[in-house]
Each structure stands twice: as C-alpha cells, then as structure tokens.
Amino acid sequence: MSAPVLIGYFDSEERVLEATRAVREAGHDLRDVYTPYAVHGLDAAMGLKPSRLTWVCFAAGALGCTLAMSLQLYTSVVSWPLNVGGKPFNSFPAFIPVTFELTVLFAALGTVAAFLVRAKLFPGNKRQALPRVTDDRFAIVIAPGQKPNALEAAEALLRDHGAVATDLREVAS
Amino acid sequence: MSNQHLSPLRVPLVSEPRSMGQLTEEICAPMERAPTWKWWVAFGIAVAVLATGAGIVAYQVGTGIGVWGLNKTIGWAFDITNFVFWVGIGHAGTLISAILFLFRQKWRTSINRAAEAMTLFAVMCAALFPLIHMGRPWLAFWVLPYPNTRGSLWVNFRSPLLWDVFAISTYFTVSAVFWYVGLIPDLATVRDRLKAGVRKAIFKVMSLGWTGSNRTWSRYETVYLLLAGLATPLVLSVHTIVSMDFATSVIPGWHTTIFPPYFVAGAVFSGFAMVLTLMIITRVVLGYEHLITLRHLENMTKVIIVTGGLVSLAYATEFFIAWYSGNPYERFAFMNRAFGPYAWAYWTMVTCNVVSPHLFWFKKIRTSPAAIFVLSLVINVGMWFERFVIIVTSLHRDYLPSSWSMYTPTMVEVGTFIGTFGLFFTLFLLFVRVLPIISIGEVKSVLGFARSTPAHPETPPSTRPAPVLDAPEEASAARNHPPLAIATRKDVPV
C-alpha cells in the first residue's frame, strides 16, 4: 500500500514557518517539516508536544546515583571494610564525588540512547534525506488524502506561501 | 528565531553576507580538496614529535620510571604538572559548548566544534600521564572497581586519586558524546554531498540516517540542552576533583580550601588561551576570517581578562591566608615560592598570568590577532608554570628540613611532555581534514543574526517553474540523488 505525499520546497526559515502554520490551519495532514538547522518556533507551528526525554534523563540520573552509592557502600562497608587512618567505613561525604560523576554519566548516556531509539537513528539506516534539505532547502511534507481537489488545494497553498518547487512522491504508508 | 527580538546595536555574527549553500561549500571545502603543502608540513612535524614521544614513553616503560628526576621528597613533578595542565586546557571546549549554550551566547557557534575536539584531544593527552606515572601501565585496569581474584579487594573510594579516575573518564565520555551528537546533522550534510564510495559509506554509517526531520530536530534540541546542562557542572567538578588531589593532603601550600574554584578559574583561563591559539591559526589557514571573526576573538579575550583576574585574586588570597593563618609552615611555603630557589618559576607565572592578561584591556590589542596569538601562548606558558610551582615548590621544602631536596626534570620527562604536543596536534590536524570543524547547522542558524531579512524577489505564480508533479521518470530518478556541489545543483529541481 502506498500513498502519495506532496513535498513543498522553501528557501527561507520565515517562509517555511508561515507555510507550516497555514498548512495546519487549512487542516491538511502535515507529515513533517525538514530543515537544514533547528528552526525555532517550528515545533509550535507544527503543534509538536515538548519532548519527554527530560524524564528519561532524570530517571537515568537517579539510576546512576543509586548504583554509584550502592557500589561504594557495598565495597567499602560490607565487602572489604578498610581502616584508612581511622576514618569510618561509611564515610559518606567521601562517596559524593564518584556518585556525582556516575549520576552525570548515566544521565548523559541514557538520554542520548533514548533519543537515538526514539528518533530511530542507528548505523545502517536506509533513510535518505530529501534533496538539499541538509544543505539550503526547507521542505514541508503533506499527505493530501483521498478528497477530490485536496492535492491541488494543498499545492496552491504551498505555492502561495512561497514554495520554490513542489514534488509528488509515492511513499510506503 | 535568530533575527527576531534583536537590538539594532547587535552586529552580525558572520561578518560577510553568505547564503546557506555557500556556507556549506566553504566549511566542507577543507575536507573535500587535497591537503595543502602547509598541512603536510605541519602534519609531518606533529607526527615526528608524536613518534619521538612514543619512543621515549616506550623507553621509560621498559626501563622504569627511575629515569625521571623524581626523588624521595619530590614524588610528583613533571608528570602531574602536565596532567593538570592538559586537563585544564580541556576545559574551555565544554565550557564554550555547554555554558555559553545555556547562556544563549550565539557567538559560540563558530568555535564550539573545534573547541570540543580540542577538549577531547587534551583529555587524551592528560590521561596518558597518570597512566605512565603508574610505572606499569598494563595494570591500569586495577584502578577500576571490578570483582577480582585478589580476595575481596576493592579500590579505595575515599581516595581523591580514585575520584580522578571517575571524573576524567566521565568527562571524556560525556564530552565525546556531546561532540558526536552535535556532529550528527553535519555528518548528514557531508554525506549528502559525497559521491558514492568509501567515504560516503563511512559518513552514511556515522550520520545514523539523519534526514533533517523537524520531529528529530525537536528531540535533538532537547537532548542537546540536557547534555549542556549536565556538562556544565561536570566541567566545574572535574577540576575541582583534580584540585582535591592536592587540597585533601596536609602539605603546606596544597592544603588550601581555595583550590577548587582557583583551579577551575585557571583551567578556563588556560583553556581559552589554547582555543585562541588554535582558532587564530585555523581562521587564517582555512580563510575563515568571516566566520571566526575578530568579535569572536575579542569575546574570548574578555573571558581571559575575567578568569585572569580570578586567578590573580586566588594568588593574592593564598598569600594573605598563609600570613593570616599564623601557621609558620604555611607562611614559609609561600615565602619560599616567591623568594626560594624556584622563585624564577614563580615570577614567570606571575608575569604571564597576572600581568599579561591586563594588556587585553586595550581595544587595539584585543582586536589584533597577532597580539592575541602571542599573549595566548604566554598565558599557556604561565599556566603550565602555575601547576609546576604548586606541585614542586610545595613538595621540595615541607615540614622536615632534613628531607629538603631539589628537582630537575630529565630529558625523558621533557621529551614525554613535548610528545603529548605531537599527539595533540596530530589529532587536531587529522580532525581538520576529515570532519567539518565549524558546526554547519548552527552557523546557518545565525546567518540572519542581527541582519534584516533579505528581501525575496516576489515571483508571481505564473512565472514560477511548472509543478513537477507529472515529470518524466528520469527527472524523478535524478531527484533521488542529492547535489554534489553548487555546479551540479541545476540537476536538482529545487
């Protein structure tokens, strides 16, 4: 099963922002917008919700913190209590630096791993970028749907908002 | 984004008008053309120095670290000085990337990639020293807590030296991840420019299938912000922990509570000096004067004025507290630093770190690349001497006059230090050749900074190219192949 998608190419950030807003207001099925750099305000224009990766970051950090503290307490208090200059075995403040470092390490690696999984980025990925969108073009991708004249209306809308070219492609739905 | 809500007093960050396409071309150019003879000369020298250093390291590992100038009194000297020096240099990269990102300092975009790479290479150089200092580097894994066959013997988590292991390895890992995540969109840009071949295949794997989708960009920005937020306290913690190697001891001159902030300020100071050294060379050699502008250099010199001031304040505070504490050992340690046998090193340090940054108060000096270059080298020398002074002068005369001693480095120690410069510059020169050294995506986002939006020639719909909806098959096939350069861009319908 394949469905046609309409791609509109733009050459400036301002135009792609306006066009994205217009496409949503007109009620078209906005698939995605492709840009060569992060355009601020585009999330709002597309109606994307804030990412939940912050929670992953917090959870991974908490895990790192717990593991680091447990490891240090187990090794220094339970498994091999070593008397260093008469200091207490459970010398809690001395464990803070390692705990801090491992918290940061787990949080950073966990967040990046979650990002790669969620965004489906992995080595050997077969996805191809649209022409020039990693260079100097912005592209809006719309699925026009089955309604009569939907395609023409969508194309006219993109052109009215300054699309430099449009393109129709069959994609696997 | 960038050109909204801006004061008209701001000046553009990219000093010459450039289109996005031109920018991609310019930044990718050094990777796509054959290296110049200058690059080969520089690379040849760097590799020769690295090879010499490697030979010297092999010799001292084979012979034992008795070939160093250390003695019973001075158990740490050149190696730890170099370790702290390189770790300090590594700080500016993450600082520029993370802290300036959080403070919305858009001028960081032209320099962050190279500064992060510098961080990674500097930390690699730094990590070599404790490794060699162990004497038996093949047993380096003993510093890691792992279940082993030596009974239930674990590492000592109460030791600042073990904190270092965790701090440096975490810092390296997080910096590398931060750098790589920042590279992904640019790797995709390079991938889409390359013709089929080995390099294209490598970039395809490394760019992980990046398409520039805004759903991905949105998450990417979140991740980048989180990483910046995590890296910021990490920068501060790493040198704090390094300073605790000294501050938790009882040696006069080391046992000082001011050490953590003092070390962090010194690290930023030396790191920015090293970024300046590298950036001034890079912008001239690669012709990036419009991307790494005088304003960028000027901003960095301002950071140097501030951190230089902090370092000077720390020197003064140390002296004041040594006197005010009424502790005769502490007082002696500081008098000995300034007027003892190593006074020459102390006054070199003061001249380079306290006096020289004040030249940056003059606008003429702050905007002259040649002057900044010379001063950045002076500061690096000064910061190396700072670590030397802290370590050697504190150890060579402590509580017991019977154990007083002097220290002179041997050729092996000097050679190892110079060898790490070979490693650093070899890696940096390779980096300039194989990866975009300026963040393409981020610089594009500041192209319009403080510039009014260029007036688009409004084309009436009738004169626009006809829709390519019913284009012939070959045209749509050509569309699947991204353009290779401006010259071939006319092949692409957009």
Chai-1 contact restraints between the chains, C-beta under 6 A:
chainA,res_idxA,chainB,res_idxB,connection_type,confidence,min_distance_angstrom,max_distance_angstrom,comment,restraint_id
A,Y9,B,V494,contact,1.0,0.0,6.0,A-B,restraint_1
A,D32,B,S213,contact,1.0,0.0,6.0,A-B,restraint_2
A,D32,B,R215,contact,1.0,0.0,6.0,A-B,restraint_3
A,V33,B,N214,contact,1.0,0.0,6.0,A-B,restraint_4
A,Y34,B,G212,contact,1.0,0.0,6.0,A-B,restraint_5
A,Y34,B,S213,contact,1.0,0.0,6.0,A-B,restraint_6
A,T35,B,G212,contact,1.0,0.0,6.0,A-B,restraint_7
A,T35,B,N214,contact,1.0,0.0,6.0,A-B,restraint_8
A,P36,B,K444,contact,1.0,0.0,6.0,A-B,restraint_9
A,Y37,B,G441,contact,1.0,0.0,6.0,A-B,restraint_10
A,Y37,B,K444,contact,1.0,0.0,6.0,A-B,restraint_11
A,Y37,B,S445,contact,1.0,0.0,6.0,A-B,restraint_12
A,A38,B,W217,contact,1.0,0.0,6.0,A-B,restraint_13
A,A38,B,E221,contact,1.0,0.0,6.0,A-B,restraint_14
A,H40,B,M1,contact,1.0,0.0,6.0,A-B,restraint_15
A,L42,B,N214,contact,1.0,0.0,6.0,A-B,restraint_16
A,D43,B,S218,contact,1.0,0.0,6.0,A-B,restraint_17
A,L48,B,S218,contact,1.0,0.0,6.0,A-B,restraint_18
A,S51,B,R219,contact,1.0,0.0,6.0,A-B,restraint_19
A,S51,B,T222,contact,1.0,0.0,6.0,A-B,restraint_20
A,L53,B,T222,contact,1.0,0.0,6.0,A-B,restraint_21
A,L53,B,V223,contact,1.0,0.0,6.0,A-B,restraint_22
A,C57,B,L226,contact,1.0,0.0,6.0,A-B,restraint_23
A,Q72,B,F157,contact,1.0,0.0,6.0,A-B,restraint_24
A,T75,B,W154,contact,1.0,0.0,6.0,A-B,restraint_25
A,S76,B,F157,contact,1.0,0.0,6.0,A-B,restraint_26
A,S79,B,S152,contact,1.0,0.0,6.0,A-B,restraint_27
A,W80,B,S152,contact,1.0,0.0,6.0,A-B,restraint_28
A,W80,B,W154,contact,1.0,0.0,6.0,A-B,restraint_29
A,V84,B,R158,contact,1.0,0.0,6.0,A-B,restraint_30
A,S91,B,R158,contact,1.0,0.0,6.0,A-B,restraint_31
A,A94,B,R158,contact,1.0,0.0,6.0,A-B,restraint_32
A,F95,B,F157,contact,1.0,0.0,6.0,A-B,restraint_33
A,P97,B,W163,contact,1.0,0.0,6.0,A-B,restraint_34
A,P97,B,I241,contact,1.0,0.0,6.0,A-B,restraint_35
A,V98,B,F157,contact,1.0,0.0,6.0,A-B,restraint_36
A,V98,B,W163,contact,1.0,0.0,6.0,A-B,restraint_37
A,V98,B,F166,contact,1.0,0.0,6.0,A-B,restraint_38
A,E101,B,F166,contact,1.0,0.0,6.0,A-B,restraint_39
A,E101,B,A167,contact,1.0,0.0,6.0,A-B,restraint_40
A,E101,B,T170,contact,1.0,0.0,6.0,A-B,restraint_41
A,V104,B,L230,contact,1.0,0.0,6.0,A-B,restraint_42
A,V104,B,L234,contact,1.0,0.0,6.0,A-B,restraint_43
A,L105,B,T170,contact,1.0,0.0,6.0,A-B,restraint_44
A,A107,B,L230,contact,1.0,0.0,6.0,A-B,restraint_45
A,A108,B,V174,contact,1.0,0.0,6.0,A-B,restraint_46
A,A108,B,V177,contact,1.0,0.0,6.0,A-B,restraint_47
A,A108,B,L227,contact,1.0,0.0,6.0,A-B,restraint_48
A,A108,B,L230,contact,1.0,0.0,6.0,A-B,restraint_49
A,T111,B,V223,contact,1.0,0.0,6.0,A-B,restraint_50
A,T111,B,L226,contact,1.0,0.0,6.0,A-B,restraint_51
A,V112,B,V177,contact,1.0,0.0,6.0,A-B,restraint_52
A,F115,B,R219,contact,1.0,0.0,6.0,A-B,restraint_53
A,F115,B,V223,contact,1.0,0.0,6.0,A-B,restraint_54
A,A119,B,T216,contact,1.0,0.0,6.0,A-B,restraint_55
A,A119,B,R219,contact,1.0,0.0,6.0,A-B,restraint_56
A,L121,B,L208,contact,1.0,0.0,6.0,A-B,restraint_57
A,L121,B,G209,contact,1.0,0.0,6.0,A-B,restraint_58
A,F122,B,L208,contact,1.0,0.0,6.0,A-B,restraint_59
A,P123,B,V205,contact,1.0,0.0,6.0,A-B,restraint_60
A,N125,B,L208,contact,1.0,0.0,6.0,A-B,restraint_61
A,N125,B,G209,contact,1.0,0.0,6.0,A-B,restraint_62
A,R127,B,G209,contact,1.0,0.0,6.0,A-B,restraint_63
A,R127,B,T211,contact,1.0,0.0,6.0,A-B,restraint_64
A,A129,B,D192,contact,1.0,0.0,6.0,A-B,restraint_65
A,A129,B,T211,contact,1.0,0.0,6.0,A-B,restraint_66
A,A129,B,G212,contact,1.0,0.0,6.0,A-B,restraint_67
A,P131,B,R479,contact,1.0,0.0,6.0,A-B,restraint_68
A,P131,B,P482,contact,1.0,0.0,6.0,A-B,restraint_69
A,P131,B,V492,contact,1.0,0.0,6.0,A-B,restraint_70
A,P131,B,V494,contact,1.0,0.0,6.0,A-B,restraint_71
A,R132,B,V494,contact,1.0,0.0,6.0,A-B,restraint_72
A,V133,B,G212,contact,1.0,0.0,6.0,A-B,restraint_73
A,T134,B,A188,contact,1.0,0.0,6.0,A-B,restraint_74
A,T134,B,T189,contact,1.0,0.0,6.0,A-B,restraint_75
A,T134,B,D192,contact,1.0,0.0,6.0,A-B,restraint_76
A,T134,B,G212,contact,1.0,0.0,6.0,A-B,restraint_77
A,D135,B,T24,contact,1.0,0.0,6.0,A-B,restraint_78
A,D136,B,M20,contact,1.0,0.0,6.0,A-B,restraint_79
A,D136,B,G21,contact,1.0,0.0,6.0,A-B,restraint_80
A,R137,B,V494,contact,1.0,0.0,6.0,A-B,restraint_81
A,R159,B,P461,contact,1.0,0.0,6.0,A-B,restraint_82
A,A165,B,P493,contact,1.0,0.0,6.0,A-B,restraint_83
A,A165,B,V494,contact,1.0,0.0,6.0,A-B,restraint_84
A,T166,B,P467,contact,1.0,0.0,6.0,A-B,restraint_85
A,D167,B,V468,contact,1.0,0.0,6.0,A-B,restraint_86
A,L168,B,L469,contact,1.0,0.0,6.0,A-B,restraint_87
